[in-house]
Amino acid sequence: MITVRREGVLLETTGLKFENESVMNPAVIAEGNTVHLFYRATSEGNLSSIGYCKLEGPLTVVERRDKPLLFPEFDYESQGVEDPRIVKIENTYYLTYTAYDGYSAMGALATSDTVEHFTKRGVITSQFTYQQFKKRVTPERKKASKYFRTNNRRESVSPTGKKIYLTDKNLVFFPRKINGKFFFLHRIKPDIQWVAVDNLEDLTESFWDNYFLNFTYHIFFESRYPHESSYLGAGCPPIELPEGWLVIYHSVCDTPSGYVYSASAALFDLDNPTIEIARLPYPLFSPETRYEMEGVVNKVCFPTGAALFDGRLYIYYGAADKCIACASVRMSELINELMRYKNE
């Protein structure tokens, strides 16, 4: 078993209006000894924006802004910008987040050549109603039957006539192009799916139409073990190692007392990330401390960012949808343990 060290709570709510209900689920990118942390902040009424703070080393907060860096501006995100992740590809920062309009949750993108002034690029995941999705995936019904369950069944329009789209979120980019293509993960319950494109402008309605006609081909990762039996989703941006792409993801299981969200780990092929090399058959860590067990949503460890310092991997996560915490593991220990469960 891997020794996981709880580093404790890093950020809690403040009296500032934009973050007086909760802070959670941070995007993280390390540059030298500096860690930039972009976090989901919620105000009363559960309106989300994205705050910013800076760490020196993995754990010491040295700066925290008193205003959100990103906030709702457009109709597609009118009720919140949520759960950011960030990578740098070549000279551009790609910050992805969930755009929520009160009915639909979709993956959106903002880009920048600095860590401060981001330009929103809009929704880049699918915008199809459940009925549109079902119609396209029906030819694969036997292989895709789990996608027609309650999790995804939704009305096509709201009482006011607004379109309601299939929930498509947890948008996470790989930190470099693979075989010349942008490669990213997204999640339509219960699995994680993948996309590879030459240009992000290719993500048109026509692209998604064809994508759904061959939907099961794009399943990246499926549940296998009890701790991920309900569903799973992309967590931290993948980390490139000699052994492969390390993916820290969130896994969810249903219990008599509700869902339990854990942080889990798997390894994928460097040249073809759709090939799974190894996966831990148990969670990397699960809720056990008070700040993970009790909050806005109980029993949640939701990993969204990671940084490597002196051979230790620091994993930043939302704890019980209330605060931001960190746990760390020795990277060599994690990789050695993963390789014990290498796929045949």
Residue, then its C-alpha position, 0 to 999 in steps of 0.5 A: m500500500i502507498t503511504v499518503r500524507r495528509e498536508g491539511v487544509l490550504l484554503e478556506t472561505t473568507g468574508l468576501k462576497f464571491e467566496n463566502e460559501s465555499v472554496m474547492n476544486p483548484a486548477v494548479i500549475a507549478e513554475g519553478n518554486t511557484v504554484h499558481l492555484f485557480y480555485r472554484a469559489t462560491s457565494e451565497g446562492n451557489l454562484s461560482s467564480i474562479g479565484y486565484c492564489k499563489l504558493e511558494g513551494p507546494l504549501t505556503v500561500v503568499e498571495r490571494r486575490d480579493k476579487p475573482l479572476l473569472f466570473p459569469e459573463f455569458d448566458y452559457e455560464s450565467q449560474g457559474v464558472e466551476d471546477p477549473r483545470i489548467v495546462k500550458i501547451e507550448n506558449t499558451y495556458y489552457l484553462t478549462y472549466t465547467a460552464y453552468d447556466g442553471y440547467s446545463a453543465m458543459g466544458a468551456l475553455a479560456t486561454s492566455d499567454t500569462v497566468e492573469h488575463f484569460t480570454k474565454r473561448g466558449v463551450i467546446t464540449s458537446q451541446f446535444t440534448y439527451q434525445q439527440f444523443k440517444k438517437r445518434v448512439t442508438p446503433e451502439r445500444k448494446k455497448a452503450s446501454k449504461y449511457f441511457r440510464t437515469n444519470n443522463r436522462r433529461e428533458s430537452v427544454s426547460p419550463t421557459g423553453k431553454k434547451i437542456y443539454l446532456t451533462d458533459k463536463n470534467l474537461v481536462f487537457f493533456p499538457r502537450k499535443i500527442n501525435g500533433k493533436f490536442f488530446f483531452l478528456h471529458r465526461i458523460k456519465p458514467d465513464i471518461q471519454w477522449v477527443a483528439v483534434d488538429n485544431l480546437e476550431d474543429l469542435t463543431e456541431s458536425f464534429w460532435d455529430n460524427y463523434f456520437l455515431n461512433f461513441t463507444y470507440h471514444i471511451f477512455f476509461e471505465s469503472r472496474y473496481p468497487h470504489e469506482s462502481s457508480y461513475l468516475g471522472a477526469g481529475c488532475p491534468p495527466i503527468e508525463l513520466p518515463e513510465g507513461w501518463l499518470v492520471i489522478y482521477h475521481s472515483v465514485c461509489d454509492t453507499p447507504s449513506g450516500y456517494v463517496y468521492s475518492a482520488s484514484a490513480a492509473l497509468f497510460d501509454l505515452d504515445n497512445p493514451t487510450i491504452e491503459i497500462a496499470r490501475l490501482p485496484y483501490p483508491l489512492f485516498s478516500p474521505e476520512t478526516r473531518y474536513e473531508m467527511e463533513g461539508v457542503v457535500n459530505k465524503v468528498c475528495f475531488p482531485t483537480g491539480a497536482a505538482l511535483f516537488d523533490g520527488r513528492l507528488y502534491i495533489y490538491y483537491g476539494a474537500a467536502d465541497k467546502c475547502i481546499a486541501c492537499a495530500s502528497v505521496r512519494m512519486s517513486e512509491l506510487i509508480n512502483e505500486l501501480m506497476r504491481y497491477k500492470n495490465e497483461 
